[in-house]
Each structure stands twice: as structure tokens, then as C-alpha cells.
């Protein structure tokens, strides 16, 4: 069964800056979220983050600011000098999940109508 079949959540392409906090090493760095769903994000960064690294993500999307969302690195792929990471949120509270779900649906409907600019 393909990986995509397991994903129940709506996923949208974006291009937004993200602050990544590496919990184990007490380090902050930046990256770009390239797609997002209620379950997590795909992102690009120059830092190497092994699978299972606990992180927290801070980003802003559609005027909503998300601060220090708890997450884990679940996939890592190196391309040239960049890391493509799959990040899964965990223990998001219901309010954060609902807010994220509404935001993603809003972006999805904008994309369908051709109104979404990835660089927002």
C-alpha cells in the first residue's frame, strides 16, 4: 500500500518560513515548510536532523501564529546540501488541531480557485 493511502488529512503546498527548535540539543534554526496537513509538515532545512529527533515548530500561516508545536522527525532525505524532512505533530490540543484544519481548508479552497500564492 502506498504511503499516500495512509494519509487521511488534507495536505496543501505552501512555502513558509519555520523556526525549528531541536529539543535534545537545545538549538534553534530555520527552515521552510513546503507542505502541511493537520498531521504534520514536509520541510527543507540545511541542518541535519535524524529521524526520531523531538522538535518544536513555530510558524505563521494565513495570519495564524503557531508557537512551539510539539513534533518528531519521521523522515529524512538529503538532496545536495539540503535536508528534506517529514515532521509529524504529536499531542496537539484540540484547539490547535481545529485551527490548523480550518487554515488548511481555507488554503485548499484558495488553491482550487487559483487565488493562493505559495509565498504567504
C-alpha positions in Angstrom: 0.0 0.0 0.0 1.4 3.4 -1.0 2.3 5.9 1.7 -0.3 8.4 0.4 -3.1 5.9 1.0 -2.5 6.1 4.7 -2.8 9.9 4.8 -6.3 10.8 5.7 -5.7 14.5 6.2 -5.9 17.1 3.5 -2.4 18.3 2.6 -1.6 21.6 0.9 1.6 23.0 -0.7 3.0 26.1 0.9 6.3 27.9 1.2 6.6 29.5 4.6 9.5 30.1 7.0 9.6 28.0 10.2 11.6 28.2 13.4 12.7 24.8 14.4 13.7 24.1 18.0 15.8 20.9 18.5 14.8 19.8 22.0 17.7 17.4 22.6 20.5 19.8 21.6 18.8 23.0 22.7 19.3 24.5 19.3 17.2 26.8 17.2 17.4 27.0 13.4 15.2 27.9 10.5 13.7 26.1 7.5 10.9 26.3 5.0 7.6 24.3 5.3 6.8 23.1 1.8 3.6 21.3 2.6 1.3 21.0 5.6 -1.5 18.9 7.0 -3.1 18.5 10.4 -0.8 15.6 11.0 2.5 17.3 10.2 4.6 19.0 7.6 7.3 18.5 5.0 10.1 20.9 5.2 13.5 21.8 3.9 16.5 22.9 6.1 20.3 22.8 5.9 20.6 21.3 9.3 20.8 17.5 9.7 18.1 16.2 12.0 18.0 12.4 12.4 14.7 10.5 12.4 13.1 10.4 15.9 14.5 13.8 16.9 11.9 15.7 19.0 11.4 19.2 17.8 9.0 22.0 18.2 7.9 24.3 15.3 6.9 27.9 15.3 5.4 29.4 12.2 2.7 31.7 10.9 0.2 30.8 8.2 -2.9 32.8 7.0 -2.5 35.3 9.9 -2.4 32.5 12.5 0.7 32.1 14.6 1.6 28.6 15.9 4.1 28.6 18.7 6.3 25.6 19.6 4.1 22.8 18.3 5.5 19.5 19.5 6.6 17.2 16.7 9.0 14.4 15.8 11.2 13.9 12.7 9.7 10.8 10.9 11.5 11.0 7.6 14.9 12.5 6.4 16.2 12.7 2.9 19.4 14.5 1.8 19.4 16.3 -1.5 22.6 18.3 -2.4 23.2 20.4 0.7 19.6 20.4 1.9 17.6 18.1 4.2 14.0 17.2 3.3 12.3 16.3 6.5 8.9 14.7 7.3 7.7 16.0 10.6 4.7 14.6 12.5 2.9 16.6 15.1 2.1 14.9 18.3 -0.1 15.8 21.3 -1.6 18.8 19.5 -4.5 20.0 21.6 -8.0 20.1 20.0 -7.9 23.8 19.6 -4.6 23.8 17.7 -5.8 20.9 15.5 -9.1 22.6 14.7 -7.4 25.9 13.9 -4.9 24.2 11.7 -7.6 22.2 9.9 -9.6 25.3 9.2 -6.5 27.1 7.9 -5.6 24.2 5.6 -9.1 24.0 4.2 -9.0 27.8 3.6 -5.7 27.4 1.6 -7.1 24.4 -0.3 -10.1 26.3 -1.4 -8.0 29.2 -2.5 -5.7 26.9 -4.5 -8.7 25.4 -6.2 -9.9 28.9 -7.2 -6.4 29.9 -8.3 -6.1 32.6 -5.6 -3.4 31.1 -3.4 0.2 32.4 -3.6 2.6 29.9 -2.0 4.7 32.6 -0.6 2.2 33.8 2.1 
